[in-house]
Amino acid sequence: MRPPIDTGYEDSHVDTETRTATNDVSGNLSLLVSVEQAAAILGIGRTRFFDLVMSHAVASVKIGRRRLIVRSSLAEFVERLVRDQDVTDEDRAVSYHSSQSMSLIALAAASRSGAKICP
């Protein structure tokens, strides 16, 4: 007769490192997470996250019928977003200051020529 699955009996030949590694993989340190878990980590919806997966913005693998997300690709995705956001903010600042400078130059030129300035 086979003993029940959870007997509380611990094999003496299984060392504590093996048990610890198994617990870490099943806990927060797993290499792969489900789409739902990854969406929750990023704070977005499942459908929006699937759009990111299908556009290859985040790395995923298929095991059987399940699509799983590579956890490290989530951090890389966020880093890319931050880097792109910083560049966009700098471009906006330069563009804004350039357009203000151009407007001031145009106003100065118009006032020197005596032209009327209409808004």
C-alpha positions as CSV (number, residue, x, y, z in Angstrom):
1,M,0.0,0.0,0.0
2,R,1.2,3.5,-0.9
3,P,1.5,6.1,1.9
4,P,-0.5,9.3,1.5
5,I,1.3,12.2,-0.3
6,D,1.7,14.4,2.8
7,T,2.9,12.1,5.5
8,G,5.2,14.6,7.3
9,Y,8.0,12.1,6.8
10,E,11.2,13.8,5.6
11,D,13.8,11.8,3.6
12,S,17.1,12.0,5.3
13,H,19.0,11.9,2.0
14,V,17.4,15.2,0.7
15,D,19.7,17.9,1.9
16,T,18.4,21.3,3.1
17,E,19.9,23.2,0.1
18,T,17.8,21.2,-2.3
19,R,14.6,21.9,-0.3
20,T,15.6,25.6,0.0
21,A,16.2,25.9,-3.8
22,T,12.8,24.3,-4.5
23,N,11.1,26.7,-2.2
24,D,12.8,29.7,-3.7
25,V,11.8,28.7,-7.2
26,S,8.1,28.3,-6.2
27,G,8.2,31.6,-4.3
28,N,9.0,35.1,-5.4
29,L,12.3,34.1,-7.1
30,S,10.8,32.0,-9.9
31,L,12.3,32.5,-13.3
32,L,8.9,32.3,-15.1
33,V,5.6,33.9,-14.2
34,S,2.1,33.6,-15.7
35,V,0.7,36.4,-17.8
36,E,-1.7,37.3,-15.0
37,Q,1.2,37.5,-12.5
38,A,3.3,39.6,-14.9
39,A,0.4,42.0,-15.6
40,A,-0.1,42.4,-11.8
41,I,3.6,43.1,-11.3
42,L,3.4,45.9,-13.9
43,G,0.0,47.1,-12.7
44,I,-1.7,46.7,-16.1
45,G,-4.5,44.5,-17.4
46,R,-4.2,41.0,-18.8
47,T,-5.3,42.1,-22.3
48,R,-2.8,45.0,-22.5
49,F,-0.1,42.6,-21.3
50,F,-0.9,40.1,-24.0
51,D,-0.4,43.0,-26.5
52,L,3.1,43.5,-25.1
53,V,3.8,39.8,-25.3
54,M,2.6,39.5,-28.9
55,S,4.6,42.6,-29.9
56,H,7.7,41.0,-28.3
57,A,8.2,43.9,-25.9
58,V,8.7,41.2,-23.2
59,A,10.2,37.8,-23.5
60,S,7.9,34.8,-23.1
61,V,8.1,31.1,-23.6
62,K,5.4,28.5,-24.3
63,I,5.4,25.3,-22.2
64,G,2.7,23.0,-23.3
65,R,-0.4,25.2,-23.7
66,R,0.7,27.9,-21.2
67,R,2.5,31.1,-22.1
68,L,4.9,32.1,-19.4
69,I,6.8,35.3,-19.0
70,V,10.6,35.5,-18.3
71,R,10.7,37.5,-15.1
72,S,14.0,39.3,-16.0
73,S,12.4,40.6,-19.2
74,L,9.9,42.6,-17.0
75,A,12.7,44.6,-15.4
76,E,14.3,45.1,-18.9
77,F,11.0,46.3,-20.2
78,V,10.6,48.9,-17.4
79,E,14.2,50.1,-17.9
80,R,13.5,50.6,-21.6
81,L,10.3,52.6,-20.7
82,V,12.2,54.8,-18.3
83,R,15.0,55.4,-20.7
84,D,12.6,56.2,-23.6
85,Q,10.6,58.5,-21.3
86,D,13.7,60.4,-20.2
87,V,14.7,60.9,-23.8
88,T,11.2,62.1,-24.7
89,D,11.2,64.5,-21.8
90,E,14.5,65.9,-22.9
91,D,13.3,66.3,-26.5
92,R,10.2,68.0,-25.3
93,A,12.2,70.4,-23.2
94,V,14.6,71.2,-26.0
95,S,11.7,71.6,-28.5
96,Y,9.8,73.8,-26.1
97,H,12.8,76.1,-25.4
98,S,13.6,76.2,-29.1
99,S,10.0,77.2,-30.1
100,Q,10.0,79.9,-27.4
101,S,13.3,81.2,-28.7
102,M,12.1,81.2,-32.3
103,S,8.9,83.1,-31.2
104,L,11.0,85.7,-29.4
105,I,13.2,86.1,-32.4
106,A,10.2,86.5,-34.7
107,L,8.7,89.1,-32.3
108,A,11.9,91.1,-32.2
109,A,12.3,91.0,-36.0
110,A,8.6,92.1,-36.4
111,S,8.9,94.9,-33.9
112,R,12.1,96.2,-35.6
113,S,10.4,96.3,-39.0
114,G,7.4,98.0,-37.6
115,A,5.0,95.3,-38.6
116,K,1.8,94.7,-36.6
117,I,1.8,91.5,-34.7
118,C,-1.4,89.6,-34.7
119,P,-2.0,86.6,-32.3
